[in-house]
């Protein structure tokens, strides 16, 4: 069957976007995005004592920065859902 957006279907082969190379690419990209978030958090708790991290939470500038971070990420998620 032919689709006007995709062109003719391949004869007998796997569908487009399937196969070991595509799966490998998805795994590598997903892992890199996960590491982008996990590594800084691990580094924070590795290099700073837990007491110091918790004490920083009482600083008004730190709380303002955290609020701005969560607000901006919430707006980004909302914009992504709308789009």
C-alpha beads as a LAMMPS data file, in Angstrom:
LAMMPS data file: protein, C-alpha beads

83 atoms
82 bonds

1 atom types
1 bond types

-500.0 500.0 xlo xhi
-500.0 500.0 ylo yhi
-500.0 500.0 zlo zhi

Masses

1 110.0

Atoms # bond

1 1 1 0.000 0.000 0.000
2 1 1 1.274 3.487 -0.779
3 1 1 1.027 6.532 1.436
4 1 1 1.241 10.045 -0.026
5 1 1 3.495 11.155 2.834
6 1 1 5.830 8.183 3.021
7 1 1 5.942 6.888 -0.523
8 1 1 5.622 3.243 -1.472
9 1 1 6.028 0.639 1.250
10 1 1 9.220 -1.433 1.061
11 1 1 8.768 -4.860 -0.465
12 1 1 9.373 -7.497 2.202
13 1 1 11.860 -5.526 4.320
14 1 1 11.436 -4.069 7.768
15 1 1 9.439 -0.850 8.005
16 1 1 11.316 2.428 7.914
17 1 1 12.768 3.428 11.259
18 1 1 13.237 -0.172 12.367
19 1 1 16.287 -2.344 12.647
20 1 1 19.361 -2.658 14.824
21 1 1 20.973 0.638 13.759
22 1 1 17.857 2.634 14.595
23 1 1 17.470 0.895 17.953
24 1 1 21.143 1.502 18.769
25 1 1 20.787 5.186 17.905
26 1 1 17.734 5.495 20.151
27 1 1 19.515 3.812 23.067
28 1 1 22.640 5.967 22.714
29 1 1 20.683 9.220 22.485
30 1 1 18.409 8.281 25.394
31 1 1 21.365 7.305 27.576
32 1 1 23.167 10.568 26.811
33 1 1 20.097 12.590 27.801
34 1 1 19.717 10.646 31.042
35 1 1 23.401 11.172 31.855
36 1 1 22.970 14.885 31.180
37 1 1 20.662 15.043 34.202
38 1 1 22.160 12.347 36.435
39 1 1 25.861 13.267 36.326
40 1 1 25.511 16.808 37.774
41 1 1 23.312 15.532 40.600
42 1 1 25.787 12.767 41.429
43 1 1 28.652 15.268 41.282
44 1 1 26.818 17.582 43.670
45 1 1 26.459 14.893 46.311
46 1 1 29.954 13.525 45.678
47 1 1 31.854 16.785 46.090
48 1 1 29.702 18.560 48.681
49 1 1 28.759 17.125 52.065
50 1 1 25.036 16.477 52.527
51 1 1 24.892 18.933 55.439
52 1 1 26.293 21.692 53.220
53 1 1 23.756 20.938 50.465
54 1 1 20.894 21.039 52.964
55 1 1 22.222 24.235 54.557
56 1 1 22.304 25.898 51.150
57 1 1 18.563 25.284 50.919
58 1 1 17.982 27.887 53.619
59 1 1 19.710 30.610 51.577
60 1 1 17.114 32.939 49.983
61 1 1 19.125 33.251 46.767
62 1 1 19.285 29.473 46.388
63 1 1 15.540 29.171 46.985
64 1 1 14.867 31.901 44.407
65 1 1 17.078 30.119 41.880
66 1 1 15.315 26.811 42.516
67 1 1 11.898 28.451 42.184
68 1 1 12.916 30.040 38.880
69 1 1 14.269 26.705 37.627
70 1 1 11.079 24.818 38.459
71 1 1 8.890 27.607 37.067
72 1 1 10.809 27.736 33.778
73 1 1 10.801 23.952 33.407
74 1 1 7.072 23.886 34.139
75 1 1 6.461 26.464 31.418
76 1 1 8.597 24.435 29.013
77 1 1 6.599 21.278 29.735
78 1 1 3.334 23.177 29.319
79 1 1 4.501 24.620 25.985
80 1 1 5.562 21.143 24.833
81 1 1 2.158 19.714 25.740
82 1 1 0.353 22.493 23.887
83 1 1 2.488 22.045 20.796

Bonds

1 1 1 2
2 1 2 3
3 1 3 4
4 1 4 5
5 1 5 6
6 1 6 7
7 1 7 8
8 1 8 9
9 1 9 10
10 1 10 11
11 1 11 12
12 1 12 13
13 1 13 14
14 1 14 15
15 1 15 16
16 1 16 17
17 1 17 18
18 1 18 19
19 1 19 20
20 1 20 21
21 1 21 22
22 1 22 23
23 1 23 24
24 1 24 25
25 1 25 26
26 1 26 27
27 1 27 28
28 1 28 29
29 1 29 30
30 1 30 31
31 1 31 32
32 1 32 33
33 1 33 34
34 1 34 35
35 1 35 36
36 1 36 37
37 1 37 38
38 1 38 39
39 1 39 40
40 1 40 41
41 1 41 42
42 1 42 43
43 1 43 44
44 1 44 45
45 1 45 46
46 1 46 47
47 1 47 48
48 1 48 49
49 1 49 50
50 1 50 51
51 1 51 52
52 1 52 53
53 1 53 54
54 1 54 55
55 1 55 56
56 1 56 57
57 1 57 58
58 1 58 59
59 1 59 60
60 1 60 61
61 1 61 62
62 1 62 63
63 1 63 64
64 1 64 65
65 1 65 66
66 1 66 67
67 1 67 68
68 1 68 69
69 1 69 70
70 1 70 71
71 1 71 72
72 1 72 73
73 1 73 74
74 1 74 75
75 1 75 76
76 1 76 77
77 1 77 78
78 1 78 79
79 1 79 80
80 1 80 81
81 1 81 82
82 1 82 83
